[in-house]
Amino acid sequence: MMNPRIEAAFNEQIKFEMESAHLYYQLAGWCAPQGFEGMSRWLLLQKDEELGHAHRFFTHIAARGGLPKIAALAEPKAEIKSALELFREVYRHELLITNRIDVLLDLAHKENDLAGAEFLQWFVREQVEEEEQASRIVLKLERIGPSGAGLVMLDAELGKRGKAA
């Protein structure tokens, strides 16, 4: 039987992961009409990853005899003015998710839930990667500025995500 406090916290994380997907879907929607097909592709793939994260929590809860729950989602931010602002939002959001994973890990340790703590280690490693990717894109966008060939090149680079080399 799953610890009720851990079950509730993991169910809440399902909501956060699905809201992440919801946010990235919305942000991808901003990119496409701006001509940023590569950024849109990157965000859509990120959306799929976040749904996969929600699914990991869902199956973990179910496997341990808990009841996975799907909650209503908050409306994502839609007012974006630039690619830099967009990826700063992505980075801020990834920092929020990292903090949530840290809180969950702390709770798992406090509740002596070794299975939960072990499960969360994958997310700890994943968030390092997520933060690094987002921060590098922000750094590049800061260097490039609001327009020009650099922005086109970065868009093309981000569009290669998930394609075979």
C-alpha positions as CSV (number, residue, x, y, z in Angstrom):
1,M,0.0,0.0,0.0
2,M,1.3,3.4,-0.9
3,N,1.8,6.0,1.8
4,P,-1.2,8.4,1.5
5,R,0.9,11.5,1.8
6,I,3.2,10.3,-1.0
7,E,0.2,9.3,-3.1
8,A,-1.4,12.7,-2.8
9,A,1.9,14.5,-3.6
10,F,2.6,12.3,-6.6
11,N,-0.9,12.9,-7.9
12,E,-0.3,16.6,-7.5
13,Q,2.8,16.2,-9.6
14,I,0.8,14.5,-12.3
15,K,-1.1,17.8,-12.6
16,F,2.2,19.8,-12.7
17,E,3.6,17.6,-15.4
18,M,0.4,17.9,-17.5
19,E,0.4,21.7,-16.9
20,S,4.0,21.7,-18.3
21,A,2.8,19.9,-21.4
22,H,-0.1,22.4,-21.6
23,L,2.3,25.3,-21.3
24,Y,4.7,24.0,-24.0
25,Y,1.7,23.3,-26.3
26,Q,0.6,26.9,-25.9
27,L,4.1,28.3,-26.4
28,A,4.5,26.1,-29.6
29,G,1.3,27.8,-30.8
30,W,2.9,31.2,-30.5
31,C,6.0,30.1,-32.5
32,A,4.4,28.6,-35.6
33,P,2.7,31.8,-36.9
34,Q,5.9,33.8,-36.1
35,G,7.8,31.5,-38.6
36,F,9.7,29.7,-35.8
37,E,8.9,26.2,-37.0
38,G,12.0,24.8,-35.3
39,M,11.2,26.3,-32.0
40,S,7.6,25.0,-32.3
41,R,8.9,21.5,-33.1
42,W,11.2,21.7,-30.0
43,L,8.4,22.7,-27.8
44,L,6.0,20.1,-29.2
45,L,8.6,17.4,-28.5
46,Q,9.0,18.9,-25.0
47,K,5.3,18.7,-24.5
48,D,5.4,15.0,-25.4
49,E,8.2,14.5,-22.8
50,E,6.2,16.2,-20.1
51,L,3.2,13.9,-20.8
52,G,5.6,11.0,-20.5
53,H,6.6,12.3,-17.1
54,A,3.0,12.5,-16.0
55,H,2.6,8.9,-17.2
56,R,5.6,7.8,-15.1
57,F,3.9,9.2,-12.0
58,F,0.6,7.7,-13.0
59,T,2.0,4.2,-13.5
60,H,4.1,4.4,-10.3
61,I,1.1,5.3,-8.2
62,A,-1.0,2.5,-9.8
63,A,1.8,-0.1,-9.5
64,R,1.9,0.6,-5.7
65,G,-1.8,0.2,-5.2
66,G,-2.6,3.9,-5.2
67,L,-5.3,5.7,-7.3
68,P,-3.8,8.0,-10.0
69,K,-5.9,11.2,-10.3
70,I,-6.1,13.7,-13.1
71,A,-6.9,17.2,-11.9
72,A,-8.1,20.3,-13.8
73,L,-5.2,22.3,-15.4
74,A,-4.5,25.9,-15.1
75,E,-4.6,28.0,-18.3
76,P,-1.1,28.5,-19.6
77,K,0.6,31.9,-20.2
78,A,-0.3,33.0,-23.7
79,E,1.1,36.6,-23.9
80,I,4.5,36.2,-25.4
81,K,6.4,39.0,-27.2
82,S,9.6,37.4,-28.3
83,A,11.5,34.1,-28.6
84,L,13.7,35.3,-25.7
85,E,10.7,35.9,-23.4
86,L,9.3,32.5,-24.4
87,F,12.4,30.6,-23.5
88,R,12.9,32.6,-20.3
89,E,9.4,31.3,-19.4
90,V,10.5,27.8,-20.3
91,Y,13.5,28.1,-18.1
92,R,11.5,29.6,-15.1
93,H,9.1,26.7,-15.5
94,E,11.8,24.1,-15.4
95,L,13.2,25.7,-12.3
96,L,9.7,25.4,-10.7
97,I,9.5,21.7,-11.7
98,T,13.0,21.0,-10.3
99,N,11.9,22.6,-7.0
100,R,8.8,20.4,-7.0
101,I,10.9,17.3,-7.5
102,D,13.2,18.3,-4.7
103,V,10.2,18.8,-2.4
104,L,8.9,15.3,-3.4
105,L,12.2,13.7,-2.7
106,D,12.4,15.4,0.7
107,L,8.9,14.1,1.5
108,A,9.8,10.6,0.4
109,H,12.8,10.6,2.7
110,K,10.8,12.0,5.6
111,E,8.1,9.4,5.1
112,N,10.7,6.7,4.8
113,D,9.4,5.8,1.3
114,L,12.4,4.2,-0.2
115,A,10.6,3.1,-3.4
116,G,9.3,6.7,-3.9
117,A,12.8,8.1,-3.3
118,E,14.3,5.7,-5.8
119,F,11.6,6.5,-8.4
120,L,12.3,10.2,-8.0
121,Q,16.0,9.8,-8.8
122,W,15.2,9.6,-12.5
123,F,13.5,12.9,-12.3
124,V,16.4,14.5,-10.4
125,R,18.7,13.6,-13.3
126,E,16.1,14.6,-15.9
127,Q,15.7,18.1,-14.4
128,V,19.4,18.7,-14.6
129,E,19.1,18.1,-18.4
130,E,15.9,20.1,-18.7
131,E,17.4,23.2,-17.0
132,E,20.6,23.0,-19.0
133,Q,18.8,22.8,-22.3
134,A,16.5,25.8,-21.5
135,S,19.3,27.9,-20.0
136,R,21.5,27.3,-23.1
137,I,18.7,28.4,-25.4
138,V,18.2,31.6,-23.3
139,L,21.9,32.3,-23.4
140,K,22.0,32.0,-27.1
141,L,18.9,34.1,-27.6
142,E,20.4,36.8,-25.4
143,R,23.6,36.8,-27.5
144,I,21.6,36.8,-30.8
145,G,19.3,39.6,-30.0
146,P,15.7,40.1,-31.2
147,S,16.2,39.6,-35.0
148,G,18.6,38.5,-37.7
149,A,20.3,35.5,-39.1
150,G,21.3,34.2,-35.7
151,L,17.6,33.8,-34.8
152,V,16.9,31.9,-38.0
153,M,19.9,29.7,-37.4
154,L,18.9,28.9,-33.8
155,D,15.3,28.1,-35.0
156,A,16.8,25.7,-37.6
157,E,19.0,24.1,-34.9
158,L,16.1,23.6,-32.5
159,G,14.1,22.1,-35.3
160,K,16.6,19.3,-35.6
161,R,15.7,17.9,-32.1
162,G,14.7,14.3,-32.3
163,K,15.8,13.8,-35.9
164,A,18.5,11.2,-36.7
165,A,21.9,12.8,-37.3
